[in-house]
Amino acid sequence: MKIDVTKEAQEWFNTELGLTEGSGIRFSGKVYGKTEVHEGFSVGMAVAQPGDNVMASTSIDGVTYYVNESDDWFFNGYDLEVDYDAKRDEPVYHFIEQ
């Protein structure tokens, strides 16, 4: 699995969450909502430091964006692209089949 975060999404995370170098953002599957490939589930996001069970990660400007192995059920078979929706002023998540 690969995680890509656009520059616009990075700027949103930094501004809205006050991220600094050394911060981490964990993406996970959560009940309710929907994605392009999941019905009844959406992407959860939390400011957290990665532990020993990271399935995929990318570091940009000192911030680590990652998914834990425990969320393999949600991300299995897909790469994750995190973009920014200016109209809604929030991140948007795209699942790209591997």
N, C-alpha and C positions, 0 to 999 in steps of 0.2 A: 504494500500500500504506500502511496505517495501523498503527501499533503502539500498543496500550493496555496499561498495566501497572497492576494493581490496587494499592491501598494495602497490602494484606497481602503481596503479592509484593515491593513496594518495601521493606517492612520486613525481609523475609527476605534480600534482596540486601544491604541495608545492614548487617545484623547478621552474616550468614555470611561476607561478602566484605570487610567493613570499608570499605565505600565512603564516600567523602567528596565534597564538592562538587568538580566537575571530573572525576570518574571517568566511565568509559564501560563499557557492557556490550554486547558484540556477540553477536547471535544468528545462527546459521548452520545449514545442513543437514549432517548427518553420517551416515555409513554405520552400519548396524545399528539395531535398534529399530523403532519404528513410531509414527506419529502418527494423528490422526483421518483424515488424508487421504493418508498415505504408508505404504507397506508396505516394510520394509527400511531405512528412514531415520528418524532422530529429530532433535530440535532440540539443537544444540550451543550452549554459552554460554561466553564468555570475558571476562575483564576486559581491555579494550583501548580505546585512544583512536580515535575515528573519523578516517579520512583523507579523501581527495578523492573516493572512489568510493562514497559512501553512497547507498543506494537509498531508505531510509526511516529516520526517526528521531523520537524524542520525548524531550524533556528534562523531568525532574521533580525538583524540589529540587536542581538543579545536577548531576544524573546524567543522562547521555545513553544511551538505549537505542536500538540501531540494527541495521540489516541492510545489508551491502555489496551492490553491484551484482553481484558474482561469485556471490551466492546467489540470484539471480533465479530460477534453475531450480527452486528449492525453495519459494519464497514466491510465485511468480507466480500472480496471480488470487485471492490471499487477503490478508485483514488478519490480524494476529497479536494475540491477546489473551493476556497473561501473567498468570496467577492463581497462587494458593498453595493447596496441598493440605496441610491441617493434620495429617491422619493419617499422611502420608508425610514430612512436614516438608521439602517441596521445591516448586519451581515446577512448574506445569502449564501446557501450551501449548494454546491453542484456535485453530483456523484457521477464519476466517469468510469465506465466499465473497463476493467483491466483486460 
